[in-house]
């Protein structure tokens, strides 16, 4: 495993890719992702902000992990870094579309009227 640091371009791509992956895992509302989060955590966030417990035997720390951007972002970033160290070309190839998606989403959110 090569423990070198990414160059500036790779760092931007990896960072934006990790950001987008964190958003996909933690907050995107695609039906399949919502069902997966409900299954994993045993909790569902309702439209009014309340939480419905669907399986009280699921560990609470998992719900906290998936609902905290700092927590989830740390683990996604750590996985991204290890993936880049192990397979830099493949990791950049996977992160690039995620990074482009992140930029498009951020531009649309902040610059569209």
N, C-alpha and C positions, 0 to 999 in steps of 0.2 A: 504494500500500500504506500502510495506516494503522499506524504504529509505536507506538500507544498500549499501555499496560499493561492487562491484564484487571482487572475489578473482583473483589472477594473471592469472590463466588459463581462467576464464570466461572473464576477461578484454581483453586478447589477441583475443579470439574468437569473442567477440563483436566488437572490433576494426577492425579486418580484415573483418568481415561481413559488418560493416558499410562502410568500404572502397570499398568493392566489389559492394555493393548496390549503392553507389554514382557513381561508374563507369558505372554500368548498366543503371541508370537513365540518366546520363549526356552525356556519350560518346560511349556506345556500338552501333554498326552499324547494328544490326538486323533490318530487314525491318519494323517490327511492332513497334519497339521502335522509329525508325526514324520518322515514320508516326505520332506516338503519340506526339513526341516532336514538330514536325511541326504544328500539330493541336493545341497543348497547347500554343506555342509561336507565331504562325503566321509567323515564319521565318524559312528558310532552309539554311544551310551552304553548299555551293557548293564545288566541288573538288578543285577549284582554290583559295579557301579561301573567295570568295565573299559571300554575304548574299542576298538571294532572299526573298522578303516580300510576303507572301502568303495571309496574312490577317492583314492589317494595324490597325484594331480595337483591336487587342490583346494588352494587357499591356506590355510595354517594360521591366518592372521590372521582369516579368516572364521569358523572354528570358535571362536576365542577371542572374537570379537565376539559371537557368538550364545550363548556360555556364560557371559559375564561380565555380571552385572546392572548394574554401573556403566557399562560400555561401551555395552551395548545400550540402557540407560535414557537415556543422554545423547543418542544419535541419535534415539530415538523422541521424546524431549522436544523436541529441536531441530526435528524435523519437525512436531510438534504446535504449537509456537510459530509457525513460519512459516505453517502452515495457518491458524491463528487470525488472524494478521495479514492474510493474503490473503482469507480467507473466514470471518469470525467466526461468522456464523449457522450455516453448514453445519458448521463444525468443532464448535461446541457441540452441534448436533443429533447428530453422530456420536459425540462424546465422552460424552454423557449416558448412553446405555445401557451403555457401557463403565464409566463411573463407578459406576452403580448396581450393575453386576455385581461390581465391585471391593469395594464396601461389603458386599454380600451375602456374598461369599467371605470377607472379613476377619471379619465378624461370626460366620459359621458356624464358621470355623476357631478363633476365640478365645473364643466364648461358648457354643457347643454343648457339652453334656456328653460 
